[in-house]
Amino acid sequence: MWRDEPAWPLARAQAVNYYFHSQGKANSLRGNGTLSPQAPGDEPSDVFLYHPADPVPTQGGPLCCNAYFLPNSAFDQRDIEAREDVLVYSTSPLERETEVTGPITVTLWATTSATDTDFTAKLVDVCEHGCARNLTDGIIRARYRESTAAPCLVEPGKVYRYTIDLWATSNVF
């Protein structure tokens, strides 16, 4: 359903923070990653191993490139979420319709064994039958975490803050 709005961002919008939770095993959709408005307590970190020879593919989304090579749009993300090198955090099934309209960002505290790497995030709508359709996504290269004008490599093993801009969306879950 489409609707017109007199202003952006919506004047009636209320920002809500959601937080990642797990028992250290949010790897894949079979993991124990959850997403909730409750701030995390003392929880173990999640870890994944990136293999350059087997990178996580992009499937759909608001791509900038030639659709012949990589089509954009919403696609089922379950095959990607089944990978052990993908961390998945999901809410419990929603008890009522919930509208999310506005800018989406992910604040990530992470460390890497490399001097530079990419971190990605996506917002996905999971239907009652399990289909997981991507709504919006974003990426940040570690060296640009503070500024694109003054890139700065990271120190391996040190924790840094990354803000990933997933742009804006409007969806009723």
N, C-alpha and C positions, 0 to 999 in steps of 0.2 A: 504494500500500500504506500502511495506517495502522498505527501502533504506539503503545503507551503508554510513557511515560517517567516515572521517579520524581522527576525534578528538572528545573528550568529556570533557567538554561541547562544544557545537558547537561554533566555532570561530565567526560566524556571528550573534550569538544570542544577543538579546537586552533585558535586564530586564525591565519589565513593572509592576508597582505597580497598583493594583486595591484595592478599598476601599469599606467597608460596609457602606451603607446608609439606613436610614428608618425614619419613624416618630414615632418610639418606638413600632412598631407592626410588626416585621419581623417573627412572629410566623406562621409557616406553609407556604405552597406554596400559600395560599390565603392571606398572609400578604403583607406588603408594603416594604419588604427588596429589595434593589437594590445593584448592584455591578458596579462600574465605576472607570475610572482612575482619576476622580476628587477627590481631598482630601475632607474629610468631614468638614462641618462647625459646627455650634452649633446645634447639633441634639440630641434628647432624646435617652437614652439608651434602649436597648432591654432587656427584662426579660423573663425568662421561669421558670417553676416550675418542678423540677425533682422529680419523685415518684419512690423510690427504688423498690416498688412492681410491677411497670410497666415500666421497663427500655426500652429505645429506642433499638430496635434490630439491629444487624448487618446483612446486606444483600449483599453478594458478596464482591468484592474487593480482594486485594492480601493477603488472609488469610494464616496464617502459619500452620493451624491445619488440622485435618483429614476431608477431603471433604465429608465423609459419614455423619458427623454430621452437617457440615456447608460448603456448596459448595462455592468455590471462583469463580470469574469472574465478568463480567459486568451484572448488573441486573437493572430493572426498579425501581427507588427509590421513585416513586410517593406516594406509601402507607406510607412510612416513612416520606416524606416531608409533608404529610397531618396532621401530629401530631402537636398539639399546643406546645409541649415541644421540638420542633426542629425549629431552626431559619434558614430561607432560604433567600439568597441574589442572585439575578439573574441579568445578563446584559439585556439590551434591545436586541431584535433580531438583530443579526449581519447583516450588509449590504453586507459584502463580506467574503470570506473564511479567517479564521485567524488561523495560526499555533501557537501552544503552545508546545514547546519542551524544556525540561530542568527541573531543580529542582523547586518544588513548596513549598512555606511555607506560613503559615498564622500567622500573628502577632495579637494577641488578647489581649485586655485590659479588664479584667473581675474581678468580685467579686463574692463571694459565701458566703452562710450562714454557711457552714461547714468548718472544719479545713483541709479537703482534699477532692478532687473530681477529676474527669476526664473531660477534654475538648477534643472534637473530631472535625474534619473538613474533608470535602470531596469536591473534584472537580467533577462536574457532567456535562455531555453534554446533553442539552435538545434539542430534535429534533423538527422540525416544527409542529409535531402532538402532542407534549407534553411529549413523552416518555423521562424519565430522567435517563440516564445510567451513573453509577459511573465510573470514570477514575482512581482516586487515592485518598487515604485518609491517615489520621494520627491521633494520639492521644497523649496527654500528661497528666500525673498525676500531680496535683498541687504541691505536695511535691518535684517533680523532675524538677521544672521549671528552676532552676539555675544550678543544677548538679545532676547526678545520683549517684555520689560518696558521696555526703553530702546532703541527703534529709532534707527538712525544711518545716514543716506544715505552712499553711497560717493563717493569722488572719482574722476571719470572718468579712465581711463588708469592708475590705481593698481592694483596687484595685491593681492588680498585672499584669505584662506583661507575656504573655505566647507565646512561639514560637512553633508552631506545624509543624513538618516536614511531608509533604505529599509525600516525596520522589520525584521521577522524572516521567515525562510522556512525551508522544509525541502524539499530536492529532491535527487534522485540524477541527476546528469548522466551 
